[in-house]
Amino acid sequence: MSERTSLSTLSHATTRRQMIAGVAVAFGSLAGGHIWGKTQQQAMKEMPSTAANAKRTSLHLEFEYKASPQHIYEALLDSRQFATFSGMPAEIDPKEGGAFSMFGGMIVGRNVELVPNQRVVQAWRPTHWDPGVYSIVRFELKPRDPETMLVLDHTGFPEGEFDHLEWGWNNHYGEPLKKFLV
């Protein structure tokens, strides 16, 4: 198999039910363990948002990594590295306008702006959102010898998604990327 694992290749080796079961395991804690027996899309739509965050449509996070901006930039845009740190299949065309499919096809979008080792801007959407609904994710890489601060701004997502997205960014990007970059 090539360095990049295609989702179509995976679908021949793995049934849809097996993929959904894998997703359920990966995201089982999202709904307090109530995800079993439901598709990932159903469970994510049913995940309640706290009252304080129900109307929020943007979030801002900052992560410090003991790695160069180049290393982080490459991890975000290289299919193989992304799949390694996230633990799930990814296909990423690392060019402006290039499409991506991450976390086994649960997140899709396009790279809008790429400034090597400084910034990645993506039109980004989970596939459980209504068709055509995209948000903007902006990763800024700020060198701070010997570390790099990754500033993440996610804007324009639907109301009620804040708590899930904040949890996801921390648990599927923030912490796994920290372990990967060691």
Rosetta blueprint (number, residue, H / E / L):
1 M L
2 S L
3 E L
4 R L
5 T L
6 S L
7 L H
8 S H
9 T H
10 L H
11 S H
12 H H
13 A H
14 T L
15 T L
16 R H
17 R H
18 Q H
19 M H
20 I H
21 A H
22 G H
23 V H
24 A H
25 V H
26 A H
27 F L
28 G H
29 S H
30 L H
31 A H
32 G L
33 G L
34 H L
35 I L
36 W L
37 G L
38 K L
39 T L
40 Q H
41 Q H
42 Q H
43 A H
44 M H
45 K H
46 E H
47 M L
48 P L
49 S L
50 T L
51 A H
52 A H
53 N H
54 A L
55 K L
56 R L
57 T L
58 S E
59 L E
60 H E
61 L E
62 E E
63 F E
64 E E
65 Y E
66 K L
67 A L
68 S L
69 P H
70 Q H
71 H H
72 I H
73 Y H
74 E H
75 A H
76 L H
77 L H
78 D L
79 S H
80 R H
81 Q H
82 F H
83 A H
84 T H
85 F H
86 S H
87 G L
88 M L
89 P L
90 A L
91 E E
92 I E
93 D L
94 P L
95 K L
96 E L
97 G L
98 G L
99 A E
100 F E
101 S E
102 M E
103 F L
104 G L
105 G L
106 M L
107 I E
108 V E
109 G E
110 R E
111 N E
112 V E
113 E E
114 L E
115 V E
116 P L
117 N L
118 Q L
119 R E
120 V E
121 V E
122 Q E
123 A E
124 W E
125 R E
126 P E
127 T L
128 H L
129 W L
130 D L
131 P L
132 G L
133 V L
134 Y L
135 S E
136 I E
137 V E
138 R E
139 F E
140 E E
141 L E
142 K E
143 P E
144 R E
145 D L
146 P L
147 E E
148 T E
149 M E
150 L E
151 V E
152 L E
153 D E
154 H E
155 T E
156 G L
157 F L
158 P L
159 E L
160 G L
161 E L
162 F H
163 D H
164 H H
165 L H
166 E H
167 W H
168 G H
169 W H
170 N H
171 N H
172 H H
173 Y H
174 G H
175 E H
176 P H
177 L H
178 K H
179 K H
180 F H
181 L L
182 V L
